[in-house]
Amino acid sequence: MSDYTPIDCGLYSEYELAIIEGRRTRIAWRDQDDRYHIEVLKPCDLLTRNHEEFLVVENLQGQRLDLRLDRIARIESEQNP
């Protein structure tokens, strides 16, 4: 059984908007080994797998990452020049 905790619907909507707008976003999260990361990422999609929700992102090198939504600590839009 998963220890996933569903997130607030308003926050989920923010993720959807970031995907639609295609904006790069600074995201802070903890990975499955509880290591803390902060990185500029491009949100691409949302998905559900095994009753857990994920934000699918792409890093600056083009690598895809699936971030479990309840492990995301902070999200901030990057300023456009």
C-alpha positions as CSV (number, residue, x, y, z in Angstrom):
1,M,0.0,0.0,0.0
2,S,1.3,3.5,-0.9
3,D,1.9,6.3,1.6
4,Y,0.8,8.9,-1.0
5,T,-1.1,11.9,0.3
6,P,-3.4,13.6,-2.2
7,I,-2.7,17.3,-2.8
8,D,-5.0,20.3,-2.8
9,C,-7.1,20.7,-6.0
10,G,-5.9,24.4,-6.3
11,L,-2.3,23.3,-6.4
12,Y,-3.1,20.6,-9.0
13,S,-4.7,23.4,-11.1
14,E,-1.4,25.4,-10.8
15,Y,0.5,22.4,-12.2
16,E,-2.0,22.2,-15.1
17,L,-1.6,25.9,-15.9
18,A,2.2,25.6,-15.9
19,I,1.9,22.7,-18.4
20,I,-0.5,24.6,-20.6
21,E,1.7,27.8,-20.6
22,G,4.9,25.7,-21.2
23,R,6.8,27.8,-18.7
24,R,10.0,26.7,-17.0
25,T,9.5,26.4,-13.3
26,R,11.9,26.2,-10.3
27,I,10.8,23.2,-8.3
28,A,12.0,21.9,-4.9
29,W,11.2,18.3,-4.1
30,R,12.3,15.2,-2.2
31,D,13.1,12.1,-4.2
32,Q,12.2,8.5,-3.2
33,D,15.4,8.3,-1.2
34,D,14.4,11.5,0.7
35,R,17.2,13.6,-1.0
36,Y,16.2,17.2,-1.5
37,H,16.5,18.8,-5.0
38,I,15.9,22.3,-6.4
39,E,16.0,22.6,-10.2
40,V,14.6,24.5,-13.1
41,L,12.2,22.2,-15.0
42,K,9.6,22.3,-17.7
43,P,6.3,20.7,-16.6
44,C,5.0,18.5,-19.4
45,D,2.2,16.3,-18.1
46,L,0.3,14.9,-15.1
47,L,-0.2,11.2,-14.6
48,T,-1.6,8.7,-12.1
49,R,0.2,5.4,-11.5
50,N,-0.6,2.9,-8.7
51,H,-2.9,5.4,-7.0
52,E,-0.2,8.1,-6.9
53,E,-0.1,11.3,-8.9
54,F,3.0,12.6,-10.7
55,L,4.1,15.8,-12.4
56,V,6.1,14.8,-15.5
57,V,8.9,17.3,-16.1
58,E,11.9,17.8,-18.4
59,N,15.2,19.1,-17.1
60,L,17.5,21.4,-19.0
61,Q,19.3,18.4,-20.5
62,G,16.0,17.0,-21.9
63,Q,15.8,14.2,-19.3
64,R,12.3,13.2,-18.2
65,L,11.5,13.0,-14.5
66,D,8.3,11.9,-12.7
67,L,7.9,13.9,-9.5
68,R,5.4,12.5,-7.0
69,L,3.1,15.4,-6.2
70,D,3.1,15.0,-2.5
71,R,6.9,15.2,-2.5
72,I,7.0,18.6,-4.2
73,A,7.8,21.2,-1.5
74,R,7.8,24.4,-3.6
75,I,7.2,25.6,-7.1
76,E,8.0,29.0,-8.5
77,S,7.7,30.3,-12.0
78,E,10.9,31.5,-13.7
79,Q,10.8,35.2,-14.8
80,N,10.8,35.6,-18.6
81,P,13.3,38.1,-20.0
